Amino acid sequence: MTATSYDILVAGGTGVDTIVRVPELRIPAGDSVFVPPVRDYVGHTGNGVALGAHALGMTTKFVDFLGDDVQGEQILAAYAAAGLDFSHVVTPHGTPRGVNLVDAQGRRFSFFDGRHPADLRLPRDFYLPYLERARHVHLSITGVTKDMYADVHRLGIPSSTDLHDWDGTNPHHRAYALASDYVFLSAAAIHDRLDEVLRSILAQGRARLVVATDGAAGCHVLERGEEKSRHFPAVRPERPVVDTNGAGDAFVTAFLHALSQGGSVEECVLAGSVSGAFACGAAGTHTEFIDLPGLRAACARASAL
């Protein structure tokens, strides 16, 4: 039997998010407030990219650490139900968790417990057989994936990462930025230094392009060989925005899918923007993913505006 080849291997970044819906992202007077039901969702960045790629029809493999705990059981059950090909290594440190506050406009603030020790790494004999069969690898910045880059580069596999709200200086994020071929990040913490930070990634690393998402303002893309980033406006959401959890991961997933199909930067950005806007219409973390027919139809409608 021929071993399965993967369109994308996603490494690291699963966990459970507790979503608390609040009137606003501000501590009210007093010591308690009534909120809608607090719910737990399988989430985190690698989860969003893996499930999003799976929903778009990409042959997807996902690997990470999990705890032998209730949260780990919840994740395994969710992936089995979704048909996602997932393998894990058990860690005594438990399954990562986050608490996300979401306001009435769908904006969120996250508290991530970061329970993995700084030196925890996915074992080479565990990830290498999957990596050797991958056409692309997306590495989450959780730290457990850092040592994979030597093999990624040796094998010549294109790689991507998402730095999230990197401040442009934190060395943990910078290591991922400089080692990846496609780099995504949020513009939230670097608005006044946007082109400077994007140029530094290209000048000091191997990236072919860098994408800084900017919420409702769209995104900024800087390609190797260009001096200044290009701005792309956001697409108009086709349904009300209720929760921005997972929008960035949805953008990354659809961008990478379009890239795998030979799409231009403009086509990749449009796909990412449509997918991100779609994710904002569902409550919770990674509860609904756009499929390929839906993505193509929504991109066509957005292009016609």
C-alpha angles and dihedrals in degrees: 000000000000114000115247116259118214129222087205137009114202114200123196132347114097127132144118125283124203109210118208115186111212133177091242140351093261134096106250126217117280128028104282143028133190114245136177116274113307110231138189120226133184101248151129129123103288090047091055094049094045096047091042092052090046090052090052091055099256116146097246135191121188125192132180148126120282133185123236090245144103092278091052090051090050091053095048092049092049093050092046090052092048094046092237115159102234132166127181148183117227115239125192089219091075135231116313117251137194137192115214124193112207122192131208092272092053095254116141143203118199134209110197119192096210093200097165111104114247092248097048111122135176106254114255094227088055101050102030099077089054094043092052090059097046127105091196134011127206114199120201115217095238091117097242089094100051096102093052094078095079090061093039090057094041091054093044094234116159111243139196138188140183116226093188112198096354115172093217095250111056104116094214091063093037091061089060093042094055096044099050131084096213118033127193127185142154119260090215097105100032106047094125092045101034102130092036092057094042092049091049091056092053095041096049102031143042100258119139091201141355125215122199112192116210107188115235089359091068122230144297123228127195118186126196109271095029123108099204133034122248120233121222119191120232120257118245111259112245093214134034117287109243105154132012094197107126097011093118093049090049090052092051093048097051092042090054092046092053089046091053088055092054095258122167120246088260092053092046092051092048092051091048093047093049092048093048092049090049091053091055090064094067125074118234133024117310094337097140131029129192114243126219098263089047092048093049093048094047092047089052091051092048091049091052094058 
